[in-house]
Amino acid sequence: MNAVTNNSRRNFLKAGAVIGGGLVVAFVVPGARRFAHAQTPAAAAAFAPNAFLRIGSDDNVTVLLAHSEMGQGIWTTLPMLIAEELDADWTKIKVEHGAASPAYAHAVFGMQMTGGSSTTWSEFDRYRQAGAAARALLMQAAADRLKVPVAELRTENGEVIAGNQRLRYGDLADAAGKLTPPDPKSLTLKDPKDWKFIGKSTKRLDTPEKITGRAKFGMDVQFEGLLTAVVARPPVFGGKVASFDDSAAKAIPGVRQVVQVPSGVAVVADHYWAAKLGRDALKVEWDLGPNAGLDTTELRQQFAALARTPGAVATQAGDAAAAMGKAAKVVEAEYSVPYLAHAPMEPLNCTVKISPDGCDIWTGTQFQTVDQQVAVGITGLKPEQVRIHTTFLGGAFGRRATPTADSVTEAVHVAKAANAPVKTVWSREDDVRGGFYRPAYVQRAKVGLDGNGMPVAWQQVMVGQSIITGTPFESAMLKDGVDATSVEGVADSPYISGTAAHRVDLHSPQTGIPVLWWRSVGHSYNGFVMESLVDELAHAAGKDPVEYRRLLLKDHPRHLAALNLAAEKFGWGKPAAQGRGHGIAVHESFGSFVAQAAEISVERAADGSNAIRVHRVVCAIDCGPVVNPDNVTAQMESGIAFGLGAALHSKLTFLAGRVQESNYHDYQVLRLNEMPVVEVHIVPSTEKMGGVGEPGTPPIAPAVANAVFALTGQRLRDLPLRLSATTTEA
């Protein structure tokens, strides 16, 4: 058994309390402020909860999540951690989202949030310790009732067992809740060899809810008296309302009000269709502001020019320029990626009800703390009077984690102006054109190789917007002009750090386009650039792409383990079938190491152009200890599908300041019939746990691009990947 260490970040157990005849175990982040949880008054009186394990007299074990379920599977993985140490009956596990509270702050980031592929690893100890604490209390309650030593008891499947006697957890919950909780130092967690849940493939607890329609997403919120609003927003970022005529809008049946809010003009109606028709009839004169001339073609040219000049230094060692002059061969390349929308299946929406004693907000959010703070600022209420009801999220990918809480801010303003409960709904077009995009980047690289084809000098200049500038995170993540998220996967790349003389520069121009993290953040474009570039170096050196990576990664065993497993399972080295190309990539992000090998062909599309068809992807991941293997597999498949959409199709363009795309017909994501066969293999690992929600995305674009080169000899350096009309097999 492994004793729990006295780690200030992970030592959390504070107290237990009785609630409604059951047992509640609370666990806190040290230093978190005391907070009276609205649903748990007895517990709140004693300690500051971060999350609760609640056992009722009906034997149900309810886990309240400090994080949001948005498809990544934590509705199941976090309860598995509780169940493991509790020896729970899995059929009795229930799950709820926790309320917004400072006490639910992320153990590392200091605010209640979901992102960075961090939920499971950040909660791995904390949730297991909560289960162990509850088990200890239940065993003590059983020992007191049976008049036997605790050492003579054991637990199994939701029961405490003493010889032939069995006591259900529900029967013991009331008594256990009255006991003094154990000292965290006295708790021991199971040895991994004794795990019954952790590491075992487990069906998701939210699946039945979703396939039957019982799951509640933000768009599903409905109650008596609730109105619906849509907002007319400026067609250019930075624009504002000059004047408006609402007479035609008010003539639409069902329209109740038209109100101006900071983000535009809201039409409030009995239902969505009336609100939409009212907005269509609205006449608004816009002051387009300073960004009316935005043009992505011009921005691309400006970024390319900047990429030829020095910028803020992200990392450097030795004299890269001098070493470049002595190189036997020099490889130069310029790569670019476009602005991208998140385009989740469920567009943004937020329901707000303001009353004299509080504000209730129903929404699918990744940033409960920020949402609560902005509502406090708008309503003038106290934080504890603003209640965030987190629903399931119909996709997010970072869009529901804006530092400005744009959709929630707008919805609170609308409800306040309308003096009524209102659900503010964004259409798909509103969402795609609503900003907060993955930024566009241009990168120029120059790599010098020695006589053996190995890098001896590396220069790289990156140009693109910072997602951190102007946000509350700027002081922590922007140092000496370098946004850490812009250069992640480049400045810390083993390829660059392994080159004796290197320098990476960054330019972060401001364009007026609001940008934001997007699934895998900077790795989403830097993985493409680095793994495509290394493939170029391999061919320049006359070496097999896998063998070349093995040489460069010889001191990086986790990279190698993923690379070797993917290559083995793919059958790397065997000749590709006629008309097929093979490519590979390996990239580390969010603490996990992912390699992907892809098989592609080139087909004639309906419009006569050459189209890339991806037939098969083999993925290997080392994410450290695995809680639910099925979920790891699902997240890799999901990340590959998401990344393929960006690799093959997705692109946002601006002309005269306006976003040209609007919906899935012109902002295309991967179609069902385009999804390749995907195999996922997990590297057995006891190394530090990483995330799985995002790391599956970065390697797929370069793996496909490298396969295209292997088949056609055409090196594609811009996303989305576009073949020339005359492409033939190499």
LUMNUSE-119571 format. One line per 8 residues: number of its first residue (from 1); for each residue x, y, z of C-alpha. Coordinates in steps of 0.1 Angstrom, whole numbers, padded with zeros to 4 digits. Example, Ala and Ser with C-alpha at 12.3 -4.5 7.8 and 13.67 -1.06 7.14 Angstrom:
REM residues 2
1> 0123/-0045/0078 | 0137/-0011/0071 .
REM end
This chain:
REM residues 730
1> 0000/0000/0000 | 0012/0035/-0008 | 0009/0060/0020 | -0005/0094/0010 | 0023/0120/0010 | 0021/0153/0029 | 0020/0173/-0003 | 0006/0208/0002 .
9> -0012/0207/-0032 | -0027/0173/-0027 | -0034/0171/0010 | -0070/0182/0010 | -0091/0162/0034 | -0108/0185/0058 | -0140/0171/0073 | -0171/0151/0069 .
17> -0207/0160/0077 | -0243/0147/0077 | -0266/0159/0050 | -0301/0145/0048 | -0293/0114/0067 | -0262/0106/0047 | -0225/0109/0046 | -0207/0137/0029 .
25> -0169/0138/0024 | -0155/0171/0013 | -0120/0178/0000 | -0104/0211/-0004 | -0075/0228/-0020 | -0053/0241/0008 | -0057/0279/0011 | -0091/0279/-0006 .
33> -0116/0304/0009 | -0144/0292/0030 | -0177/0290/0010 | -0212/0282/0021 | -0223/0257/-0006 | -0260/0263/-0012 | -0269/0226/-0013 | -0248/0215/0017 .
41> -0253/0237/0047 | -0241/0213/0073 | -0209/0206/0054 | -0204/0243/0047 | -0205/0252/0083 | -0175/0231/0090 | -0152/0234/0060 | -0146/0248/0026 .
49> -0156/0222/0000 | -0140/0218/-0033 | -0159/0187/-0043 | -0182/0163/-0025 | -0187/0126/-0022 | -0222/0120/-0009 | -0235/0087/0002 | -0273/0085/0008 .
57> -0293/0061/0029 | -0305/0047/-0004 | -0269/0035/-0011 | -0265/0059/-0039 | -0230/0075/-0041 | -0231/0109/-0057 | -0200/0125/-0070 | -0201/0163/-0076 .
65> -0176/0173/-0102 | -0155/0204/-0099 | -0151/0203/-0137 | -0174/0203/-0168 | -0183/0173/-0189 | -0180/0184/-0225 | -0175/0150/-0242 | -0141/0142/-0227 .
73> -0154/0115/-0204 | -0147/0129/-0169 | -0183/0121/-0159 | -0170/0086/-0157 | -0133/0088/-0150 | -0135/0109/-0119 | -0162/0087/-0103 | -0139/0057/-0111 .
81> -0113/0072/-0088 | -0138/0076/-0060 | -0152/0041/-0066 | -0118/0026/-0065 | -0109/0036/-0030 | -0144/0034/-0017 | -0150/-0001/-0029 | -0183/0012/-0042 .
89> -0211/-0006/-0060 | -0207/0009/-0095 | -0244/0006/-0102 | -0250/0030/-0074 | -0228/0058/-0087 | -0245/0091/-0096 | -0229/0122/-0109 | -0237/0159/-0108 .
97> -0219/0191/-0118 | -0208/0211/-0088 | -0220/0247/-0083 | -0198/0277/-0090 | -0176/0283/-0059 | -0141/0296/-0052 | -0136/0264/-0032 | -0139/0244/-0065 .
105> -0108/0261/-0078 | -0085/0239/-0100 | -0057/0226/-0079 | -0031/0242/-0102 | -0047/0271/-0120 | -0065/0286/-0090 | -0100/0290/-0106 | -0129/0267/-0113 .
113> -0123/0257/-0149 | -0120/0228/-0173 | -0092/0229/-0199 | -0057/0221/-0207 | -0064/0184/-0207 | -0058/0186/-0170 | -0089/0173/-0152 | -0079/0137/-0145 .
121> -0043/0142/-0136 | -0051/0171/-0114 | -0077/0152/-0095 | -0061/0117/-0096 | -0050/0119/-0059 | -0077/0141/-0046 | -0107/0120/-0057 | -0090/0088/-0047 .
129> -0084/0102/-0012 | -0120/0113/-0009 | -0130/0077/-0016 | -0105/0064/0009 | -0117/0088/0036 | -0153/0078/0031 | -0144/0041/0033 | -0125/0047/0066 .
137> -0155/0065/0081 | -0179/0037/0070 | -0156/0010/0084 | -0154/0029/0118 | -0192/0032/0119 | -0195/-0005/0112 | -0169/-0014/0138 | -0188/0007/0164 .
145> -0221/-0009/0156 | -0207/-0045/0156 | -0184/-0039/0185 | -0154/-0053/0166 | -0120/-0039/0157 | -0117/-0021/0123 | -0089/-0045/0115 | -0114/-0073/0113 .
153> -0135/-0056/0087 | -0132/-0054/0049 | -0152/-0037/0022 | -0166/-0048/-0011 | -0192/-0036/-0036 | -0208/-0010/-0014 | -0208/-0031/0018 | -0187/-0035/0050 .
161> -0182/-0071/0057 | -0175/-0088/0091 | -0174/-0125/0088 | -0209/-0135/0077 | -0224/-0101/0084 | -0228/-0074/0057 | -0237/-0038/0063 | -0247/-0016/0034 .
169> -0230/0018/0030 | -0265/0034/0030 | -0272/0019/0065 | -0240/0032/0078 | -0240/0066/0062 | -0258/0085/0089 | -0235/0072/0117 | -0204/0076/0096 .
177> -0212/0112/0090 | -0211/0120/0127 | -0176/0106/0131 | -0144/0126/0132 | -0128/0123/0098 | -0094/0106/0096 | -0061/0124/0094 | -0051/0124/0058 .
185> -0016/0112/0068 | -0033/0080/0081 | -0049/0072/0048 | -0034/0046/0025 | -0043/0042/-0011 | -0045/0009/-0030 | -0014/-0005/-0047 | -0020/-0004/-0084 .
193> -0020/-0042/-0086 | -0051/-0042/-0065 | -0071/-0018/-0086 | -0105/-0030/-0097 | -0117/0001/-0116 | -0087/0021/-0125 | -0071/0008/-0157 | -0102/-0012/-0167 .
201> -0123/-0002/-0197 | -0156/0011/-0184 | -0187/0023/-0202 | -0195/0059/-0199 | -0221/0069/-0173 | -0234/0098/-0194 | -0241/0076/-0225 | -0276/0064/-0214 .
209> -0285/0100/-0206 | -0274/0112/-0240 | -0289/0085/-0262 | -0323/0087/-0245 | -0324/0125/-0246 | -0325/0129/-0208 | -0291/0148/-0207 | -0296/0185/-0203 .
217> -0276/0208/-0224 | -0278/0246/-0222 | -0301/0247/-0252 | -0325/0224/-0234 | -0332/0248/-0205 | -0368/0257/-0204 | -0393/0269/-0177 | -0424/0289/-0174 .
225> -0420/0325/-0184 | -0387/0321/-0201 | -0382/0343/-0232 | -0356/0338/-0260 | -0333/0364/-0275 | -0310/0368/-0304 | -0286/0396/-0308 | -0277/0417/-0338 .
233> -0239/0422/-0335 | -0216/0444/-0356 | -0205/0427/-0388 | -0169/0439/-0381 | -0150/0433/-0349 | -0146/0465/-0330 | -0178/0480/-0346 | -0207/0495/-0326 .
241> -0243/0505/-0330 | -0247/0540/-0345 | -0285/0539/-0346 | -0314/0514/-0351 | -0350/0513/-0361 | -0369/0485/-0343 | -0404/0492/-0356 | -0405/0463/-0381 .
249> -0390/0440/-0356 | -0416/0448/-0330 | -0443/0440/-0356 | -0433/0404/-0358 | -0457/0382/-0338 | -0441/0370/-0306 | -0415/0397/-0303 | -0418/0413/-0268 .
257> -0389/0438/-0267 | -0360/0452/-0285 | -0332/0463/-0262 | -0297/0477/-0268 | -0269/0460/-0250 | -0231/0465/-0251 | -0226/0438/-0278 | -0254/0450/-0301 .
265> -0292/0450/-0303 | -0312/0422/-0287 | -0346/0410/-0299 | -0365/0393/-0271 | -0394/0371/-0280 | -0416/0342/-0269 | -0395/0317/-0289 | -0364/0315/-0311 .
273> -0381/0318/-0344 | -0399/0350/-0335 | -0366/0364/-0322 | -0348/0354/-0353 | -0374/0369/-0376 | -0374/0400/-0355 | -0337/0404/-0358 | -0340/0399/-0396 .
281> -0364/0428/-0397 | -0343/0450/-0375 | -0326/0480/-0392 | -0293/0489/-0377 | -0268/0515/-0388 | -0233/0504/-0378 | -0202/0523/-0370 | -0177/0497/-0384 .
289> -0147/0511/-0365 | -0111/0506/-0373 | -0112/0470/-0386 | -0134/0475/-0417 | -0104/0469/-0439 | -0093/0436/-0425 | -0082/0411/-0452 | -0066/0378/-0445 .
297> -0047/0378/-0478 | -0030/0410/-0468 | -0025/0397/-0433 | -0008/0366/-0447 | 0016/0389/-0466 | 0023/0410/-0436 | 0030/0380/-0414 | 0054/0366/-0441 .
305> 0073/0398/-0442 | 0076/0399/-0404 | 0089/0363/-0405 | 0120/0375/-0422 | 0129/0398/-0393 | 0141/0392/-0357 | 0115/0392/-0330 | 0113/0385/-0293 .
313> 0136/0356/-0284 | 0117/0325/-0272 | 0148/0303/-0268 | 0184/0304/-0280 | 0217/0286/-0275 | 0250/0291/-0292 | 0255/0311/-0323 | 0229/0299/-0348 .
321> 0239/0322/-0376 | 0276/0313/-0374 | 0268/0276/-0372 | 0245/0279/-0402 | 0273/0293/-0423 | 0293/0261/-0416 | 0265/0237/-0424 | 0270/0212/-0452 .
329> 0234/0216/-0463 | 0207/0242/-0454 | 0169/0235/-0455 | 0146/0265/-0456 | 0108/0264/-0455 | 0078/0287/-0448 | 0046/0273/-0432 | 0012/0289/-0426 .
337> -0020/0280/-0409 | -0053/0300/-0410 | -0077/0314/-0385 | -0101/0286/-0373 | -0135/0286/-0355 | -0143/0261/-0328 | -0176/0253/-0344 | -0190/0230/-0316 .
345> -0222/0211/-0324 | -0241/0231/-0299 | -0239/0268/-0306 | -0234/0292/-0277 | -0264/0298/-0255 | -0270/0311/-0220 | -0301/0314/-0198 | -0303/0341/-0171 .
353> -0329/0348/-0145 | -0323/0378/-0123 | -0343/0384/-0091 | -0338/0408/-0062 | -0321/0381/-0042 | -0299/0365/-0068 | -0290/0356/-0104 | -0293/0321/-0118 .
361> -0273/0312/-0149 | -0278/0280/-0169 | -0251/0273/-0194 | -0225/0249/-0206 | -0193/0266/-0195 | -0156/0258/-0190 | -0150/0289/-0168 | -0174/0290/-0139 .
369> -0153/0314/-0119 | -0151/0339/-0147 | -0188/0336/-0155 | -0197/0343/-0119 | -0174/0373/-0116 | -0188/0390/-0147 | -0224/0385/-0135 | -0214/0400/-0102 .
377> -0200/0430/-0120 | -0232/0435/-0141 | -0258/0429/-0115 | -0241/0443/-0084 | -0249/0411/-0065 | -0226/0393/-0042 | -0207/0362/-0055 | -0227/0338/-0034 .
385> -0259/0353/-0049 | -0249/0343/-0085 | -0256/0307/-0090 | -0241/0289/-0120 | -0259/0258/-0131 | -0235/0239/-0153 | -0252/0218/-0180 | -0236/0193/-0203 .
393> -0216/0210/-0230 | -0224/0201/-0266 | -0187/0205/-0276 | -0165/0234/-0266 | -0128/0229/-0277 | -0120/0261/-0258 | -0148/0283/-0271 | -0167/0281/-0238 .
401> -0137/0293/-0219 | -0133/0330/-0229 | -0115/0353/-0205 | -0143/0378/-0211 | -0171/0353/-0208 | -0186/0369/-0239 | -0217/0348/-0243 | -0225/0349/-0205 .
409> -0218/0386/-0203 | -0241/0393/-0231 | -0269/0371/-0217 | -0268/0388/-0183 | -0270/0422/-0200 | -0300/0410/-0221 | -0319/0396/-0191 | -0312/0428/-0171 .
417> -0323/0451/-0199 | -0354/0430/-0206 | -0362/0427/-0168 | -0372/0391/-0175 | -0357/0356/-0176 | -0341/0352/-0210 | -0323/0325/-0229 | -0299/0342/-0253 .
425> -0291/0320/-0283 | -0265/0322/-0310 | -0272/0306/-0344 | -0244/0286/-0361 | -0237/0316/-0382 | -0235/0338/-0351 | -0210/0314/-0336 | -0188/0310/-0367 .
433> -0187/0348/-0372 | -0186/0356/-0335 | -0148/0357/-0330 | -0124/0341/-0305 | -0107/0321/-0332 | -0075/0300/-0332 | -0050/0325/-0345 | -0034/0324/-0379 .
441> 0004/0319/-0381 | 0032/0321/-0405 | 0065/0305/-0396 | 0098/0306/-0414 | 0125/0280/-0406 | 0161/0276/-0416 | 0180/0244/-0405 | 0216/0236/-0412 .
449> 0226/0200/-0415 | 0261/0184/-0411 | 0276/0159/-0435 | 0255/0131/-0418 | 0223/0150/-0422 | 0219/0159/-0386 | 0209/0194/-0374 | 0238/0217/-0363 .
457> 0220/0250/-0366 | 0183/0259/-0363 | 0166/0293/-0368 | 0129/0297/-0367 | 0107/0329/-0367 | 0070/0326/-0357 | 0044/0353/-0365 | 0009/0352/-0351 .
465> -0014/0368/-0325 | -0011/0361/-0288 | -0041/0346/-0272 | -0029/0359/-0238 | -0023/0396/-0244 | -0050/0417/-0228 | -0063/0389/-0206 | -0061/0382/-0169 .
473> -0035/0355/-0177 | -0010/0379/-0193 | 0011/0385/-0162 | 0016/0347/-0157 | 0020/0336/-0193 | 0036/0365/-0212 | 0073/0369/-0204 | 0097/0393/-0222 .
481> 0072/0396/-0251 | 0068/0359/-0255 | 0034/0342/-0251 | 0041/0307/-0238 | 0012/0293/-0257 | 0024/0307/-0290 | 0057/0289/-0289 | 0047/0256/-0271 .
489> 0059/0226/-0291 | 0086/0247/-0307 | 0106/0265/-0281 | 0106/0233/-0260 | 0109/0209/-0289 | 0135/0181/-0284 | 0145/0187/-0321 | 0155/0223/-0313 .
497> 0169/0217/-0278 | 0190/0189/-0293 | 0205/0212/-0318 | 0236/0229/-0303 | 0231/0263/-0320 | 0195/0274/-0322 | 0172/0305/-0319 | 0135/0308/-0320 .
505> 0119/0343/-0324 | 0083/0354/-0320 | 0063/0383/-0334 | 0028/0388/-0319 | 0011/0414/-0341 | -0023/0428/-0331 | -0049/0427/-0358 | -0083/0435/-0342 .
513> -0094/0399/-0346 | -0103/0383/-0312 | -0084/0350/-0307 | -0085/0322/-0282 | -0072/0288/-0273 | -0085/0260/-0296 | -0082/0223/-0291 | -0045/0217/-0283 .
521> -0038/0255/-0284 | -0003/0263/-0298 | 0004/0227/-0304 | -0024/0227/-0330 | -0002/0246/-0355 | 0033/0240/-0340 | 0029/0202/-0342 | 0021/0206/-0379 .
529> 0051/0228/-0386 | 0077/0208/-0365 | 0067/0174/-0377 | 0065/0184/-0413 | 0098/0202/-0411 | 0115/0172/-0395 | 0102/0151/-0424 | 0118/0175/-0448 .
537> 0151/0172/-0429 | 0148/0134/-0431 | 0145/0134/-0468 | 0172/0160/-0472 | 0195/0137/-0452 | 0185/0107/-0473 | 0171/0089/-0443 | 0139/0070/-0436 .
545> 0115/0094/-0416 | 0111/0070/-0387 | 0148/0062/-0385 | 0157/0098/-0386 | 0133/0106/-0358 | 0148/0078/-0338 | 0182/0094/-0341 | 0169/0128/-0331 .
553> 0149/0114/-0302 | 0175/0090/-0288 | 0175/0107/-0255 | 0137/0110/-0252 | 0123/0076/-0243 | 0086/0086/-0241 | 0087/0101/-0276 | 0105/0069/-0288 .
561> 0080/0046/-0271 | 0051/0062/-0289 | 0069/0064/-0322 | 0081/0028/-0322 | 0047/0014/-0312 | 0029/0034/-0339 | 0054/0024/-0365 | 0052/-0013/-0355 .
569> 0014/-0015/-0355 | 0012/0004/-0387 | 0037/-0019/-0404 | 0061/0010/-0412 | 0087/0000/-0437 | 0065/-0023/-0458 | 0059/-0010/-0493 | 0027/0011/-0496 .
577> 0000/-0003/-0519 | -0003/0011/-0554 | -0017/0046/-0551 | -0012/0049/-0514 | 0012/0071/-0494 | 0025/0067/-0458 | 0034/0094/-0434 | 0042/0096/-0397 .
585> 0045/0122/-0369 | 0052/0122/-0331 | 0045/0151/-0308 | 0043/0158/-0271 | 0016/0180/-0257 | -0002/0184/-0223 | 0022/0158/-0208 | 0013/0130/-0232 .
593> 0033/0117/-0262 | 0014/0108/-0293 | 0026/0092/-0326 | 0003/0088/-0356 | 0010/0071/-0389 | -0014/0077/-0418 | -0022/0060/-0451 | -0036/0083/-0478 .
601> -0045/0084/-0515 | -0054/0111/-0540 | -0088/0111/-0555 | -0106/0133/-0581 | -0132/0154/-0563 | -0166/0162/-0577 | -0154/0197/-0587 | -0125/0182/-0606 .
609> -0098/0191/-0581 | -0075/0166/-0565 | -0086/0156/-0530 | -0067/0138/-0502 | -0084/0107/-0489 | -0072/0094/-0455 | -0078/0057/-0453 | -0061/0045/-0421 .
617> -0045/0061/-0390 | -0026/0041/-0364 | -0021/0061/-0332 | 0001/0053/-0302 | -0001/0073/-0269 | 0019/0074/-0237 | -0002/0093/-0213 | 0012/0077/-0181 .
625> -0012/0057/-0159 | -0046/0051/-0176 | -0079/0054/-0157 | -0103/0043/-0185 | -0086/0028/-0216 | -0118/0031/-0236 | -0119/0068/-0229 | -0083/0072/-0240 .
633> -0092/0055/-0273 | -0123/0076/-0278 | -0103/0108/-0272 | -0076/0099/-0296 | -0103/0091/-0323 | -0120/0124/-0315 | -0087/0144/-0317 | -0079/0128/-0350 .
641> -0113/0136/-0365 | -0111/0172/-0352 | -0075/0176/-0365 | -0084/0161/-0399 | -0112/0187/-0404 | -0086/0214/-0399 | -0060/0196/-0420 | -0083/0190/-0450 .
649> -0110/0217/-0449 | -0114/0243/-0423 | -0104/0279/-0429 | -0117/0314/-0419 | -0112/0343/-0443 | -0118/0380/-0439 | -0127/0405/-0466 | -0135/0441/-0459 .
657> -0134/0433/-0422 | -0161/0406/-0425 | -0158/0369/-0419 | -0167/0352/-0452 | -0177/0317/-0438 | -0209/0311/-0418 | -0219/0275/-0413 | -0208/0239/-0420 .
665> -0214/0242/-0457 | -0185/0267/-0462 | -0167/0262/-0429 | -0163/0225/-0434 | -0154/0200/-0407 | -0147/0164/-0413 | -0177/0145/-0428 | -0187/0110/-0416 .
673> -0178/0095/-0449 | -0143/0109/-0446 | -0135/0093/-0413 | -0106/0069/-0417 | -0102/0036/-0399 | -0084/0044/-0366 | -0064/0021/-0344 | -0053/0033/-0310 .
681> -0026/0016/-0290 | -0017/0027/-0254 | 0020/0025/-0243 | 0021/0008/-0209 | 0035/0035/-0187 | 0040/0044/-0150 | 0054/0078/-0159 | 0038/0111/-0149 .
689> 0001/0112/-0160 | -0007/0135/-0189 | -0039/0146/-0206 | -0059/0129/-0235 | -0085/0155/-0246 | -0061/0174/-0268 | -0029/0155/-0276 | -0045/0135/-0303 .
697> -0050/0165/-0326 | -0015/0179/-0333 | 0002/0149/-0350 | -0025/0142/-0376 | -0020/0171/-0400 | 0017/0165/-0404 | 0013/0127/-0407 | -0011/0133/-0436 .
705> 0010/0160/-0452 | 0041/0137/-0449 | 0021/0109/-0465 | 0011/0132/-0494 | 0048/0140/-0500 | 0057/0103/-0499 | 0030/0096/-0526 | 0032/0126/-0548 .
713> 0065/0144/-0540 | 0046/0176/-0533 | 0054/0192/-0500 | 0024/0209/-0486 | 0033/0237/-0461 | 0000/0255/-0457 | -0032/0244/-0440 | -0057/0233/-0451 .
721> -0038/0210/-0474 | -0044/0217/-0511 | -0029/0197/-0539 | -0020/0212/-0573 | -0043/0203/-0602 | -0015/0184/-0619 | -0005/0162/-0589 | 0006/0127/-0598 .
729> 0022/0099/-0579 | 0059/0104/-0573 .
REM end
